[in-house]
Amino acid sequence: MDFGIHIADFTWRTGAAQLGPALARHVRNAEDAGIRRITVMDHFWQLPGLGPVEHEMLEAYATLGFIAAHTEKAMLHALVTGVIYRHPALLAKQVTTLDVLSGGRFGLGLGAAWNEEECRGLGFPFPPVGRRFRELEETLQICLQMWSDSDESYEGAIWQLERTLNSPQSITRPHPYLLIGGGGEKKTLRLVAQYADACNLGVRGELPTHKLDVLRGHCDDVGRDYDDIEKTAMVAITPESTPADLAGIAESLAGIGFTATYVFAVGIDEPERVVDVIRGAIELG
């Protein structure tokens, strides 16, 4: 089981003025602890359940560039990018750029977006769900084409690109790690089966065994080998969580086929505490 750290809360005791040095220490500590993946949310306000919307939130891709400069080994990506926030070609270029500058350590996590309140507040378009999923599929197609050897045009129902030139090309070949977040059974998991290297499912209470069965069915429908798709999970820890608690969850997830667990903190304002819990779980494993 690989452990990743998902930085979903930047409201730390250090305060906003010291977020840069604190984040640099945090990600270096994470690598030193054996954490192999580091991710951030692609949101502009804090999410309900993690804190008030007014709490600190950093823009994902600027933050990931900063993290890349302060790490050497960990794979980095957003978990996950809302497809409505960026033009697909810009997103493909951002991921390519960070993959090149990080030495081939960058991936793309992508989803259909859901936070209507945030979008309305900041003026982002928030189309109906059917349109968002059409945008998601076309964005997947555009990114994969821009990461390929082809620079031909792309003609979609939503996006039209005359030339999909992308230079320099990503270091990671045939393309950067591509993960789709969410457990929607009709659309999201079908897109995972058709396009992605990995899925990401939240774990709250019961293990998501049924979701994996649905994914397997979609793989059968599109002729994809189910075992080729990495199964990753999101797991929350709180101030009461122990390394043994996390190790137990990870062991249960591994038993049904998961190979990576992204850990995020709820109510912990000392990032060192998060690293300590994950480090302990790694040692117990």
C-alpha positions in Angstrom: 0.0 0.0 0.0 1.3 3.4 -1.0 0.4 6.3 1.3 -0.2 9.8 0.0 -0.9 13.0 1.9 -3.7 15.1 0.6 -3.4 18.7 1.9 -7.0 19.8 2.1 -6.6 22.4 5.0 -4.1 25.3 5.1 -5.5 26.8 8.3 -2.5 26.0 10.5 -1.1 27.4 13.7 1.7 29.2 11.8 -0.9 31.6 10.2 -1.2 32.7 6.6 1.9 34.9 6.6 4.1 31.8 7.3 2.3 29.4 5.0 5.1 29.2 2.5 7.8 28.1 4.9 5.4 25.8 6.8 4.2 24.1 3.6 7.9 23.6 2.4 8.7 21.9 5.8 5.5 19.9 5.6 6.2 18.3 2.2 9.8 17.7 2.9 8.8 15.9 6.1 6.3 13.9 4.2 8.9 12.7 1.7 11.3 11.9 4.5 8.6 9.8 6.2 8.2 7.6 3.1 5.1 9.3 1.7 5.1 8.7 -2.0 2.3 11.0 -3.2 1.3 14.6 -2.4 -1.9 16.1 -3.6 -4.0 19.3 -3.0 -7.6 20.1 -3.6 -8.6 22.2 -6.7 -10.9 24.6 -4.8 -10.9 28.3 -4.0 -12.9 28.3 -0.8 -12.6 25.8 2.1 -15.1 23.0 1.9 -18.0 22.5 4.3 -17.0 19.7 6.7 -13.4 20.8 6.7 -13.9 24.3 8.0 -15.7 27.6 7.3 -15.5 28.7 3.7 -13.5 31.8 4.8 -10.6 29.6 5.9 -7.4 29.7 3.9 -7.3 27.9 0.6 -4.5 28.1 -2.0 -4.9 27.8 -5.8 -4.0 24.2 -6.8 -1.5 24.6 -9.6 0.5 27.5 -8.2 0.7 25.5 -5.0 1.8 22.3 -6.8 4.5 24.2 -8.5 5.7 25.4 -5.1 5.6 21.9 -3.7 7.5 20.5 -6.7 10.3 22.9 -6.0 10.5 21.7 -2.4 10.4 17.9 -3.1 12.4 15.4 -5.1 10.6 12.1 -5.2 6.9 12.3 -4.5 4.3 12.1 -7.3 2.2 15.3 -7.4 -1.3 16.1 -8.6 -4.6 17.8 -7.8 -7.2 15.6 -6.2 -9.1 16.5 -8.2 -9.3 19.3 -10.8 -12.7 20.6 -11.5 -13.1 20.3 -15.3 -15.0 23.6 -15.5 -12.2 25.7 -14.1 -9.7 25.6 -17.0 -9.8 25.3 -20.8 -8.7 21.7 -21.6 -5.6 22.8 -23.6 -4.5 25.0 -20.8 -4.9 22.2 -18.3 -2.9 19.8 -20.5 -0.2 22.4 -20.8 -0.1 23.1 -17.1 0.3 19.4 -16.3 2.9 18.9 -19.0 4.9 21.9 -17.7 4.9 20.7 -14.1 5.8 17.2 -15.3 8.8 18.5 -17.2 9.9 20.8 -14.4 9.5 18.2 -11.7 11.5 15.6 -13.6 8.5 13.4 -14.5 6.6 13.4 -11.2 3.3 15.0 -12.1 -0.1 13.6 -12.9 -3.6 14.8 -13.6 -6.6 14.1 -11.3 -9.8 15.2 -12.9 -13.5 15.3 -12.0 -16.8 16.8 -13.2 -16.9 19.5 -10.4 -19.7 19.9 -7.9 -19.3 23.0 -5.8 -22.0 25.3 -7.1 -21.8 27.8 -4.2 -18.1 28.4 -4.9 -18.6 28.8 -8.6 -21.5 31.2 -8.2 -19.5 33.2 -5.6 -16.5 33.7 -7.9 -18.2 33.8 -11.3 -17.2 30.5 -12.7 -19.8 28.9 -15.0 -21.6 26.0 -13.4 -23.4 24.2 -16.2 -25.9 21.4 -15.7 -24.5 18.0 -14.8 -24.9 16.5 -18.3 -22.9 19.3 -19.8 -20.2 19.0 -17.1 -19.8 15.3 -17.9 -19.5 16.1 -21.6 -16.8 18.6 -20.8 -15.1 16.0 -18.7 -15.0 13.4 -21.5 -13.8 15.9 -24.1 -11.1 17.2 -21.7 -9.8 13.7 -21.2 -9.7 13.2 -25.0 -7.9 16.5 -25.5 -5.3 15.9 -22.8 -4.6 12.4 -24.1 -4.3 13.8 -27.7 -2.0 16.6 -26.6 0.2 14.1 -24.7 0.4 11.9 -27.8 2.5 12.2 -31.0 -0.4 13.7 -32.8 -0.9 17.5 -33.2 -4.0 17.1 -35.4 -7.1 19.1 -34.9 -9.8 18.1 -32.3 -13.4 18.4 -33.1 -15.8 18.0 -30.2 -19.3 19.0 -29.4 -18.0 21.6 -27.0 -14.3 22.2 -27.8 -12.7 22.7 -31.2 -8.9 22.9 -31.4 -7.2 23.5 -34.8 -3.8 22.1 -33.8 -3.0 20.2 -30.6 0.7 21.0 -30.5 2.3 20.4 -27.1 6.1 21.2 -26.9 8.0 20.2 -24.8 6.2 16.9 -24.4 5.7 15.4 -21.0 8.6 13.4 -19.5 6.2 10.7 -18.3 5.3 8.5 -21.2 3.0 7.6 -22.8 1.4 10.3 -20.7 1.2 11.7 -17.2 -0.6 9.6 -14.6 -4.3 10.1 -15.2 -6.8 9.7 -12.3 -10.6 10.3 -12.3 -12.1 11.1 -8.9 -15.6 10.2 -7.8 -17.8 7.1 -7.6 -20.7 7.9 -9.8 -21.8 4.5 -11.2 -23.3 5.4 -14.5 -20.9 8.1 -15.8 -17.8 8.6 -13.7 -16.7 4.9 -13.3 -17.5 4.4 -17.0 -15.0 7.1 -17.9 -12.5 5.6 -15.6 -12.8 2.3 -17.4 -12.5 4.0 -20.8 -9.7 6.5 -20.2 -8.0 6.5 -16.8 -5.0 5.0 -15.1 -6.7 5.2 -11.7 -9.9 5.8 -9.8 -10.3 7.5 -6.5 -13.0 6.7 -4.1 -13.9 8.1 -0.7 -14.0 5.8 2.3 -16.6 6.6 5.0 -17.7 3.6 7.0 -18.2 0.6 4.7 -15.6 -0.4 2.2 -16.5 0.6 -1.4 -16.6 -3.0 -2.6 -19.8 -2.3 -4.6 -18.1 0.6 -6.5 -15.3 -1.8 -7.6 -17.8 -4.3 -8.8 -19.5 -1.5 -10.9 -16.0 -0.5 -12.3 -15.3 -4.1 -13.2 -18.6 -4.2 -15.1 -17.7 -1.1 -17.1 -14.3 -2.5 -17.9 -15.9 -5.6 -19.3 -18.2 -3.4 -21.4 -15.4 -1.4 -23.0 -12.9 -4.3 -23.2 -10.5 -2.9 -20.6 -8.5 -5.1 -18.2 -9.8 -4.3 -14.7 -6.5 -5.0 -13.2 -4.8 -2.3 -15.3 -6.6 0.4 -13.3 -5.2 1.5 -10.0 -7.7 1.7 -7.2 -7.0 4.6 -4.8 -8.9 5.7 -1.7 -9.4 8.9 0.3 -9.3 8.5 4.1 -9.8 11.1 6.7 -7.9 11.3 10.0 -8.9 13.4 13.0 -7.0 14.5 16.1 -8.0 11.2 17.7 -6.7 9.0 14.9 -3.8 6.7 15.6 -1.3 5.0 13.3 -2.9 1.7 14.2 -6.3 3.1 13.1 -4.9 4.2 9.7 -3.0 1.0 9.2 -6.1 -1.1 9.9 -8.1 0.9 7.3 -5.3 0.5 4.8 -5.1 -3.2 5.4 -8.8 -3.6 4.7 -8.6 -1.6 1.5 -5.6 -3.6 0.3 -7.6 -6.7 0.9 -10.2 -5.7 -1.8 -7.6 -4.4 -4.3 -6.7 -0.9 -3.4 -3.0 0.0 -3.7 -2.9 3.7 -2.6 -4.5 5.6 0.2 -4.6 9.4 0.2 -4.8 10.7 3.8 -6.3 14.1 4.7 -6.8 15.8 8.0 -10.0 17.1 9.6 -9.5 19.4 12.5 -5.7 19.1 12.7 -3.9 22.5 12.7 -0.4 21.0 13.1 0.7 19.4 9.8 3.5 17.5 11.6 0.8 15.5 13.3 -0.6 14.2 10.0 2.9 13.1 8.9 3.4 11.3 12.2 0.2 9.3 11.9 1.1 8.2 8.3 4.7 7.5 9.2 3.5 5.3 12.0 1.0 3.4 9.7 3.8 2.8 7.2 6.0 1.4 10.0 3.2 -0.9 11.2 2.6 -2.1 7.6 
